[in-house]
């Protein structure tokens, strides 16, 4: 009788993590920046229909990097969870923290129990009534979740983007125009190549809007903001 092949749990987890990181590294990066009136999301995305940044609920947005079909499944699941909770209780009961916890549990279970982990990482963000009440939750492929402030960088160039934003992000929350320029400059600097404005996907959670705070920024407006 042949002896079954043995892999230690430590090695198995390491192999899964390496596999997921390689998959995520092949994807284009996403940046989230807090600005004076809310939260800005900027990503390189030539597609006009396959979005990396989307609305989840009234004040909550979602961004994903890595394998599109996997973070798209997470996005749809988050919308369904939020809709059911908001309908069953009240719209105020739908929070970014609860949604981030649900995503963390799902990704953690998939990472430990399934043969192949998800090759994606996601961001759940909620705009508050004041700048101090904004929420940014960064969830990794293994279910690890961190509460961030100021900015978040995800994707293949996350480390380089983090270094750039650590140096360039102002102490005082910038205007939308300044934030868009900062996001564009950060993506261009780490990619080391020209990036047409048409290839940028941008959206905001604007606290000054009525109930639904999410708004996509059309390409013409992006070009105006970059001037």
Backbone as CSV, one residue per row, in Angstrom:
resi,resn,N_x,N_y,N_z,CA_x,CA_y,CA_z,C_x,C_y,C_z
1,UNK,0.847,-1.200,0.000,0.000,0.000,0.000,0.879,1.245,0.000
2,UNK,0.632,2.139,-0.931,1.444,3.349,-1.043,1.136,4.315,0.094
3,UNK,2.161,4.965,0.586,1.991,5.964,1.631,1.433,7.248,1.019
4,UNK,0.331,7.762,1.542,-0.239,8.999,0.969,0.723,10.170,1.118
5,UNK,0.711,11.013,0.114,1.595,12.189,0.119,1.167,13.140,1.219
6,UNK,2.118,13.579,2.023,1.797,14.445,3.167,2.359,15.845,2.948
7,UNK,1.536,16.839,3.213,1.965,18.234,3.210,1.569,18.836,4.550
8,UNK,2.509,19.464,5.221,2.212,20.052,6.522,1.212,21.192,6.380
9,UNK,0.387,21.421,7.405,-0.567,22.544,7.333,0.109,23.881,7.068
10,UNK,1.286,24.078,7.673,1.997,25.336,7.464,2.382,25.526,6.000
11,UNK,2.880,24.442,5.375,3.274,24.526,3.973,2.066,24.707,3.075
12,UNK,0.969,24.028,3.413,-0.252,24.146,2.615,-0.780,25.578,2.629
13,UNK,-0.815,26.207,3.813,-1.293,27.585,3.913,-0.368,28.546,3.172
14,UNK,0.936,28.271,3.267,1.902,29.124,2.570,1.720,29.024,1.055
15,UNK,1.517,27.799,0.567,1.333,27.604,-0.868,0.061,28.296,-1.348
16,UNK,-1.009,28.205,-0.564,-2.256,28.871,-0.932,-2.079,30.384,-0.969
17,UNK,-1.384,30.927,0.044,-1.166,32.372,0.099,-0.325,32.848,-1.082
18,UNK,0.716,32.100,-1.412,1.561,32.467,-2.555,0.767,32.428,-3.851
19,UNK,-0.077,31.425,-3.986,-0.908,31.293,-5.188,-1.851,32.482,-5.324
20,UNK,-2.508,32.854,-4.219,-3.446,33.974,-4.251,-2.722,35.285,-4.556
21,UNK,-1.578,35.498,-3.941,-0.833,36.744,-4.165,-0.395,36.879,-5.620
22,UNK,0.025,35.773,-6.229,0.443,35.828,-7.631,-0.737,36.187,-8.531
23,UNK,-1.897,35.641,-8.227,-3.076,35.966,-9.011,-3.472,37.421,-8.870
24,UNK,-3.409,37.946,-7.648,-3.759,39.343,-7.401,-2.752,40.281,-8.064
25,UNK,-1.476,39.892,-8.050,-0.423,40.742,-8.604,-0.585,40.959,-10.100
26,UNK,-1.298,40.051,-10.773,-1.499,40.215,-12.219,-2.571,41.253,-12.543
27,UNK,-3.341,41.658,-11.536,-4.434,42.596,-11.765,-4.010,44.047,-11.639
28,UNK,-4.823,44.931,-12.207,-4.590,46.362,-12.096,-4.969,46.854,-10.707
29,UNK,-4.294,47.891,-10.259,-4.470,48.386,-8.897,-5.692,49.288,-8.750
30,UNK,-6.142,49.415,-7.508,-7.226,50.323,-7.128,-6.760,51.152,-5.935
31,UNK,-7.098,52.434,-5.959,-6.765,53.338,-4.848,-8.051,53.949,-4.300
32,UNK,-8.137,54.026,-2.993,-9.212,54.776,-2.336,-8.581,55.888,-1.522
33,UNK,-9.116,57.097,-1.665,-8.575,58.274,-0.979,-9.704,59.030,-0.296
34,UNK,-9.524,59.350,0.973,-10.471,60.239,1.626,-10.221,61.663,1.144
35,UNK,-11.290,62.348,0.765,-11.167,63.768,0.402,-12.165,64.568,1.234
36,UNK,-12.207,65.868,1.037,-12.946,66.745,1.948,-14.425,66.387,2.066
37,UNK,-15.052,65.956,0.978,-16.488,65.694,0.977,-16.849,64.216,0.949
38,UNK,-15.863,63.334,1.117,-16.194,61.915,1.113,-15.005,61.028,0.825
39,UNK,-15.226,60.023,-0.028,-14.192,59.038,-0.363,-14.153,58.876,-1.878
40,UNK,-12.949,58.943,-2.436,-12.728,58.789,-3.873,-12.102,57.431,-4.157
41,UNK,-12.523,56.803,-5.254,-11.945,55.548,-5.725,-11.415,55.773,-7.137
42,UNK,-10.183,55.320,-7.379,-9.569,55.469,-8.699,-8.904,54.153,-9.069
43,UNK,-9.109,53.720,-10.320,-8.493,52.476,-10.794,-8.188,52.592,-12.271
44,UNK,-7.171,51.876,-12.708,-6.938,51.732,-14.141,-7.839,50.608,-14.639
45,UNK,-8.728,50.941,-15.558,-9.689,49.956,-16.049,-10.163,50.379,-17.440
46,UNK,-9.586,49.820,-18.488,-9.981,50.212,-19.849,-11.420,49.821,-20.197
47,UNK,-11.988,48.855,-19.496,-13.336,48.400,-19.816,-14.381,49.409,-19.363
48,UNK,-15.392,49.602,-20.195,-16.471,50.530,-19.858,-17.624,49.831,-19.145
49,UNK,-17.590,48.513,-19.103,-18.722,47.761,-18.536,-18.340,46.872,-17.360
50,UNK,-17.108,46.400,-17.302,-16.670,45.539,-16.197,-16.037,46.418,-15.122
51,UNK,-16.819,46.755,-14.116,-16.376,47.727,-13.121,-15.644,47.073,-11.954
52,UNK,-14.622,47.761,-11.475,-13.921,47.348,-10.260,-14.504,48.039,-9.028
53,UNK,-15.232,49.127,-9.258,-15.783,49.951,-8.181,-17.291,49.994,-8.339
54,UNK,-18.021,49.719,-7.266,-19.477,49.641,-7.379,-20.154,50.075,-6.084
55,UNK,-21.425,50.393,-6.216,-22.253,50.723,-5.059,-22.757,49.436,-4.415
56,UNK,-22.784,49.416,-3.099,-23.366,48.299,-2.359,-24.689,48.719,-1.715
57,UNK,-24.676,49.873,-1.042,-25.884,50.347,-0.367,-25.821,51.866,-0.285
58,UNK,-26.715,52.466,0.488,-26.855,53.928,0.502,-25.529,54.663,0.671
59,UNK,-24.753,54.276,1.668,-23.504,54.965,1.989,-22.274,54.099,1.760
60,UNK,-22.468,52.913,1.213,-21.403,51.912,1.168,-21.013,51.606,-0.271
61,UNK,-19.709,51.524,-0.505,-19.186,51.159,-1.815,-18.230,49.987,-1.679
62,UNK,-17.967,49.359,-2.815,-17.151,48.150,-2.891,-16.117,48.328,-3.992
63,UNK,-14.897,47.880,-3.743,-13.870,47.854,-4.782,-13.137,46.524,-4.690
64,UNK,-12.779,45.973,-5.841,-12.099,44.687,-5.856,-10.966,44.664,-6.855
65,UNK,-9.947,43.862,-6.557,-8.831,43.640,-7.475,-8.566,42.144,-7.539
66,UNK,-7.956,41.710,-8.640,-7.657,40.298,-8.800,-8.541,39.677,-9.855
67,UNK,-9.027,38.487,-9.564,-9.847,37.747,-10.518,-11.258,38.298,-10.517
68,UNK,-11.696,38.808,-11.671,-12.954,39.547,-11.735,-14.146,38.712,-11.305
69,UNK,-14.260,37.478,-11.802,-15.459,36.700,-11.496,-15.576,36.390,-10.011
70,UNK,-14.441,36.348,-9.312,-14.470,36.039,-7.883,-14.880,37.253,-7.053
71,UNK,-14.296,38.414,-7.322,-14.751,39.563,-6.523,-16.128,40.047,-6.963
72,UNK,-16.539,39.704,-8.189,-17.897,40.023,-8.613,-18.913,39.179,-7.836
73,UNK,-18.595,37.917,-7.578,-19.457,37.080,-6.738,-19.601,37.674,-5.342
74,UNK,-18.499,38.168,-4.795,-18.529,38.785,-3.470,-19.379,40.055,-3.486
75,UNK,-19.240,40.847,-4.527,-20.031,42.079,-4.633,-21.525,41.777,-4.655
76,UNK,-21.922,40.827,-5.494,-23.340,40.473,-5.592,-23.855,39.928,-4.263
77,UNK,-23.055,39.087,-3.608,-23.452,38.569,-2.302,-23.615,39.670,-1.275
78,UNK,-22.743,40.673,-1.326,-22.839,41.794,-0.395,-24.089,42.625,-0.617
79,UNK,-24.456,42.823,-1.881,-25.681,43.566,-2.198,-26.902,42.825,-1.666
80,UNK,-26.952,41.515,-1.891,-28.090,40.727,-1.421,-28.190,40.755,0.104
81,UNK,-27.055,40.592,0.774,-27.051,40.622,2.236,-27.525,41.968,2.758
82,UNK,-27.048,43.043,2.151,-27.424,44.388,2.586,-28.902,44.668,2.336
83,UNK,-29.402,44.255,1.181,-30.816,44.485,0.858,-31.735,43.747,1.820
84,UNK,-31.404,42.503,2.123,-32.235,41.715,3.040,-32.220,42.333,4.442
85,UNK,-31.048,42.725,4.902,-30.952,43.311,6.241,-31.674,44.647,6.301
86,UNK,-31.506,45.485,5.280,-32.174,46.777,5.263,-33.679,46.650,5.195
87,UNK,-34.157,45.655,4.454,-35.603,45.431,4.343,-36.164,44.832,5.634
88,UNK,-35.427,43.905,6.245,-35.921,43.211,7.436,-35.907,44.110,8.667
89,UNK,-34.938,44.990,8.757,-34.793,45.853,9.941,-34.980,47.314,9.517
90,UNK,-33.879,48.003,9.318,-33.948,49.382,8.809,-32.685,49.664,8.018
91,UNK,-32.737,50.684,7.190,-31.592,50.998,6.336,-30.371,51.388,7.169
92,UNK,-30.601,51.976,8.351,-29.494,52.381,9.220,-28.752,51.181,9.809
93,UNK,-29.393,50.008,9.797,-28.752,48.811,10.352,-27.735,48.194,9.399
94,UNK,-27.717,48.636,8.157,-26.735,48.136,7.189,-25.454,48.955,7.348
95,UNK,-24.397,48.311,7.840,-23.145,49.018,8.114,-21.984,48.379,7.371
96,UNK,-20.979,49.187,7.113,-19.780,48.682,6.443,-19.051,47.675,7.317
97,UNK,-19.058,47.894,8.621,-18.360,46.976,9.530,-18.982,45.586,9.487
98,UNK,-20.301,45.508,9.520,-20.974,44.205,9.468,-20.713,43.515,8.131
99,UNK,-20.728,44.285,7.061,-20.476,43.723,5.743,-19.034,43.234,5.633
100,UNK,-18.091,44.005,6.157,-16.685,43.601,6.140,-16.477,42.324,6.940
101,UNK,-17.163,42.203,8.066,-17.062,40.978,8.870,-17.594,39.775,8.102
102,UNK,-18.702,39.955,7.388,-19.274,38.861,6.592,-18.307,38.441,5.487
103,UNK,-17.717,39.416,4.800,-16.736,39.107,3.762,-15.515,38.401,4.361
104,UNK,-15.071,38.870,5.520,-13.917,38.274,6.176,-14.163,36.805,6.503
105,UNK,-15.346,36.507,7.022,-15.675,35.120,7.343,-15.736,34.254,6.093
106,UNK,-16.348,34.773,5.033,-16.469,33.998,3.789,-15.100,33.715,3.173
107,UNK,-14.272,34.743,3.058,-12.953,34.557,2.469,-12.065,33.673,3.339
108,UNK,-12.179,33.821,4.661,-11.399,32.977,5.565,-11.784,31.518,5.438
109,UNK,-13.076,31.245,5.330,-13.544,29.868,5.166,-13.083,29.278,3.844
110,UNK,-13.196,30.049,2.768,-12.750,29.583,1.455,-11.250,29.300,1.470
111,UNK,-10.479,30.170,2.106,-9.024,30.010,2.129,-8.606,28.744,2.865
112,UNK,-9.254,28.429,3.968,-8.846,27.279,4.778,-9.478,25.971,4.311
113,UNK,-10.716,26.022,3.832,-11.454,24.790,3.547,-11.389,24.347,2.090
114,UNK,-11.244,25.285,1.158,-11.262,24.933,-0.256,-9.848,24.673,-0.782
115,UNK,-9.784,23.898,-1.856,-8.482,23.601,-2.460,-7.840,24.864,-3.026
116,UNK,-8.649,25.686,-3.712,-8.119,26.905,-4.334,-8.684,28.134,-3.636
117,UNK,-7.840,29.023,-3.113,-8.342,30.257,-2.499,-8.792,31.252,-3.554
118,UNK,-9.557,32.243,-3.148,-9.935,33.323,-4.055,-8.698,34.172,-4.356
119,UNK,-8.533,34.504,-5.620,-7.415,35.350,-6.044,-7.884,36.801,-6.126
120,UNK,-8.306,37.346,-5.009,-8.783,38.726,-5.001,-8.668,39.298,-3.596
121,UNK,-8.670,40.604,-3.534,-8.822,41.323,-2.267,-9.798,42.462,-2.513
122,UNK,-10.480,42.858,-1.459,-11.580,43.808,-1.639,-11.504,44.927,-0.605
123,UNK,-12.256,45.975,-0.902,-12.381,47.114,-0.005,-13.857,47.419,0.187
124,UNK,-14.269,47.575,1.427,-15.617,48.033,1.763,-15.464,49.392,2.440
125,UNK,-16.109,50.410,1.871,-15.973,51.771,2.398,-17.343,52.385,2.619
126,UNK,-17.439,53.174,3.680,-18.681,53.890,3.990,-18.349,55.329,4.320
127,UNK,-19.110,56.257,3.750,-18.892,57.667,4.041,-19.748,58.068,5.233
128,UNK,-19.158,58.813,6.164,-19.866,59.265,7.348,-20.374,60.690,7.200
129,UNK,-21.126,61.129,8.184,-21.634,62.503,8.172,-20.508,63.522,8.343
130,UNK,-19.401,63.073,8.916,-18.205,63.905,9.040,-17.009,63.099,8.545
131,UNK,-15.930,63.806,8.282,-14.717,63.146,7.798,-14.240,62.074,8.776
132,UNK,-14.366,62.344,10.072,-13.872,61.419,11.095,-14.669,60.130,11.152
133,UNK,-15.881,60.127,10.600,-16.741,58.946,10.679,-16.705,58.086,9.414
134,UNK,-15.818,58.424,8.499,-15.618,57.555,7.340,-15.067,56.206,7.787
135,UNK,-15.366,55.164,7.005,-14.874,53.821,7.318,-14.284,53.189,6.060
136,UNK,-13.090,52.607,6.214,-12.412,51.906,5.116,-11.933,50.561,5.646
137,UNK,-12.497,49.475,5.135,-12.125,48.132,5.569,-11.506,47.380,4.391
138,UNK,-10.247,47.006,4.565,-9.484,46.297,3.535,-9.461,44.818,3.912
139,UNK,-10.026,43.957,3.041,-10.119,42.530,3.337,-9.266,41.753,2.341
140,UNK,-8.363,40.921,2.865,-7.451,40.159,2.027,-8.045,38.804,1.658
141,UNK,-7.330,38.091,0.790,-7.780,36.794,0.273,-7.977,35.745,1.353
142,UNK,-7.283,35.881,2.502,-7.379,34.890,3.573,-8.369,35.300,4.659
143,UNK,-9.100,36.381,4.429,-10.076,36.842,5.401,-9.551,37.870,6.380
144,UNK,-8.258,38.186,6.314,-7.702,39.218,7.204,-8.336,40.565,6.860
145,UNK,-8.717,41.313,7.885,-9.368,42.603,7.659,-8.665,43.673,8.482
146,UNK,-8.452,44.827,7.873,-7.836,45.956,8.563,-8.695,47.195,8.358
147,UNK,-8.749,48.021,9.376,-9.470,49.291,9.353,-8.471,50.382,8.986
148,UNK,-8.684,51.042,7.863,-7.711,52.001,7.360,-8.240,53.425,7.449
149,UNK,-7.315,54.379,7.380,-7.663,55.800,7.361,-6.828,56.503,6.301
150,UNK,-7.412,57.524,5.687,-6.677,58.322,4.712,-6.709,57.742,3.318
151,UNK,-6.090,56.585,3.146,-6.002,55.982,1.820,-5.824,54.471,1.931
152,UNK,-6.153,53.788,0.851,-5.932,52.337,0.737,-5.466,52.067,-0.688
153,UNK,-4.455,51.215,-0.846,-3.981,50.788,-2.160,-4.060,49.267,-2.229
154,UNK,-4.621,48.751,-3.333,-4.756,47.306,-3.507,-4.294,46.919,-4.902
155,UNK,-3.908,45.647,-5.054,-3.572,45.130,-6.366,-2.101,44.864,-6.545
156,UNK,-1.704,44.682,-7.808,-0.347,44.270,-8.121,0.726,45.245,-7.684
157,UNK,0.418,46.533,-7.653,1.411,47.557,-7.293,1.104,48.180,-5.932
158,UNK,0.437,47.441,-5.066,-0.014,48.004,-3.784,1.140,48.529,-2.933
159,UNK,2.239,47.795,-2.902,3.364,48.214,-2.058,3.969,49.526,-2.563
160,UNK,4.203,49.618,-3.863,4.762,50.847,-4.435,3.790,52.008,-4.289
161,UNK,2.501,51.750,-4.487,1.487,52.792,-4.307,1.440,53.254,-2.861
162,UNK,1.568,52.317,-1.934,1.571,52.679,-0.521,2.723,53.598,-0.166
163,UNK,3.895,53.306,-0.712,5.064,54.161,-0.472,4.834,55.556,-1.036
164,UNK,4.285,55.621,-2.249,4.023,56.913,-2.895,3.001,57.725,-2.093
165,UNK,1.906,57.098,-1.721,0.846,57.812,-1.005,1.266,58.202,0.405
166,UNK,2.105,57.408,1.029,2.610,57.769,2.359,3.364,59.098,2.311
167,UNK,4.069,59.319,1.198,4.843,60.555,1.049,3.995,61.722,0.551
168,UNK,3.010,61.457,-0.298,2.300,62.521,-1.006,0.928,62.879,-0.422
169,UNK,0.309,61.966,0.305,-1.038,62.256,0.794,-0.980,63.367,1.841
170,UNK,-1.749,64.451,1.670,-1.652,65.598,2.582,-2.245,65.299,3.960
171,UNK,-1.795,66.047,4.954,-2.313,65.862,6.312,-3.767,66.297,6.412
172,UNK,-4.118,67.335,5.667,-5.502,67.788,5.631,-6.194,67.173,4.419
173,UNK,-7.444,66.708,4.609,-8.170,66.061,3.519,-8.204,66.963,2.289
174,UNK,-7.783,66.463,1.119,-7.719,67.299,-0.085,-9.090,67.510,-0.719
175,UNK,-9.143,68.421,-1.677,-10.352,68.600,-2.483,-10.475,67.431,-3.453
176,UNK,-11.631,67.306,-4.088,-11.821,66.233,-5.054,-10.828,66.350,-6.204
177,UNK,-10.623,67.544,-6.704,-9.698,67.756,-7.821,-8.286,67.316,-7.442
178,UNK,-7.842,67.711,-6.260,-6.500,67.331,-5.795,-6.395,65.825,-5.602
179,UNK,-7.452,65.219,-5.059,-7.442,63.774,-4.820,-7.389,62.992,-6.131
180,UNK,-8.149,63.432,-7.142,-8.123,62.754,-8.444,-6.732,62.854,-9.055
181,UNK,-6.134,64.029,-8.990,-4.783,64.200,-9.521,-3.777,63.323,-8.778
182,UNK,-3.930,63.235,-7.453,-3.024,62.413,-6.654,-3.159,60.941,-7.032
183,UNK,-4.403,60.476,-7.180,-4.609,59.096,-7.567,-4.038,58.783,-8.942
184,UNK,-4.257,59.692,-9.884,-3.732,59.507,-11.243,-2.209,59.520,-11.239
185,UNK,-1.614,60.460,-10.515,-0.148,60.545,-10.442,0.440,59.287,-9.803
186,UNK,-0.232,58.774,-8.775,0.259,57.571,-8.105,0.258,56.378,-9.052
187,UNK,-0.836,56.189,-9.781,-0.911,55.070,-10.721,0.117,55.203,-11.833
188,UNK,0.275,56.409,-12.355,1.255,56.630,-13.419,2.675,56.381,-12.926
189,UNK,2.982,56.824,-11.708,4.350,56.724,-11.196,4.771,55.274,-11.000
190,UNK,3.877,54.441,-10.482,4.262,53.049,-10.215,4.240,52.196,-11.481
191,UNK,3.382,52.561,-12.447,3.340,51.807,-13.702,4.474,52.206,-14.632
192,UNK,4.959,53.446,-14.481,6.068,53.900,-15.301,5.741,54.034,-16.776
193,UNK,4.489,54.392,-17.093,4.079,54.538,-18.491,2.914,55.510,-18.572
194,UNK,2.630,55.950,-19.801,1.491,56.826,-20.015,0.193,56.074,-19.751
195,UNK,-0.771,56.771,-19.161,-2.065,56.169,-18.848,-3.146,57.145,-19.302
196,UNK,-3.813,56.875,-20.413,-4.851,57.795,-20.891,-5.956,57.969,-19.864
197,UNK,-6.507,59.175,-19.800,-7.607,59.430,-18.873,-8.803,58.535,-19.174
198,UNK,-8.933,58.118,-20.433,-10.046,57.240,-20.820,-9.966,55.874,-20.145
199,UNK,-8.759,55.504,-19.678,-8.569,54.196,-19.041,-8.776,54.250,-17.531
200,UNK,-9.140,55.408,-17.008,-9.366,55.535,-15.571,-10.834,55.304,-15.229
201,UNK,-11.065,54.520,-14.196,-12.395,54.375,-13.615,-12.375,55.108,-12.271
202,UNK,-13.333,55.975,-12.056,-13.370,56.754,-10.828,-14.800,56.883,-10.323
203,UNK,-14.945,56.902,-9.019,-16.257,57.064,-8.388,-16.049,57.670,-7.014
204,UNK,-17.117,58.220,-6.457,-17.032,58.825,-5.128,-18.214,58.384,-4.261
205,UNK,-17.979,58.407,-2.971,-19.043,58.433,-1.979,-19.078,59.862,-1.462
206,UNK,-20.093,60.609,-1.865,-20.183,62.038,-1.573,-21.216,62.262,-0.469
207,UNK,-20.757,62.723,0.683,-21.671,62.891,1.819,-22.682,64.006,1.594
208,UNK,-22.460,64.859,0.616,-23.380,65.964,0.354,-24.580,65.554,-0.518
209,UNK,-24.526,64.360,-1.078,-25.658,63.875,-1.852,-26.769,63.398,-0.923
210,UNK,-27.971,63.237,-1.485,-29.082,62.719,-0.701,-28.858,61.233,-0.453
211,UNK,-29.869,60.477,-0.147,-29.716,59.138,0.428,-28.624,58.283,-0.209
212,UNK,-28.615,58.193,-1.521,-27.596,57.385,-2.183,-26.355,58.231,-2.444
213,UNK,-25.281,57.905,-1.750,-24.069,58.728,-1.778,-23.117,58.381,-2.920
214,UNK,-23.311,57.235,-3.551,-22.382,56.767,-4.582,-22.637,57.473,-5.914
215,UNK,-21.562,57.852,-6.565,-21.668,58.464,-7.903,-20.438,58.103,-8.725
216,UNK,-20.685,57.596,-9.927,-19.575,57.382,-10.852,-19.175,58.710,-11.484
217,UNK,-17.899,58.896,-11.662,-17.414,60.113,-12.304,-17.229,59.813,-13.786
218,UNK,-18.006,60.463,-14.666,-17.872,60.195,-16.108,-16.511,60.642,-16.625
219,UNK,-16.136,60.063,-17.756,-14.802,60.299,-18.290,-14.527,61.765,-18.585
220,UNK,-15.522,62.486,-19.094,-15.314,63.907,-19.382,-14.998,64.692,-18.116
221,UNK,-15.678,64.336,-17.018,-15.410,65.025,-15.755,-14.022,64.670,-15.230
222,UNK,-13.601,63.415,-15.416,-12.246,63.027,-15.011,-11.213,63.869,-15.736
223,UNK,-11.400,64.039,-17.042,-10.453,64.839,-17.832,-10.419,66.273,-17.352
224,UNK,-11.583,66.826,-16.975,-11.642,68.201,-16.458,-10.909,68.305,-15.125
225,UNK,-11.107,67.326,-14.252,-10.478,67.353,-12.938,-8.960,67.193,-13.027
226,UNK,-8.488,66.538,-14.079,-7.043,66.326,-14.228,-6.316,67.517,-14.844
227,UNK,-7.060,68.517,-15.335,-6.427,69.691,-15.958,-5.815,70.600,-14.902
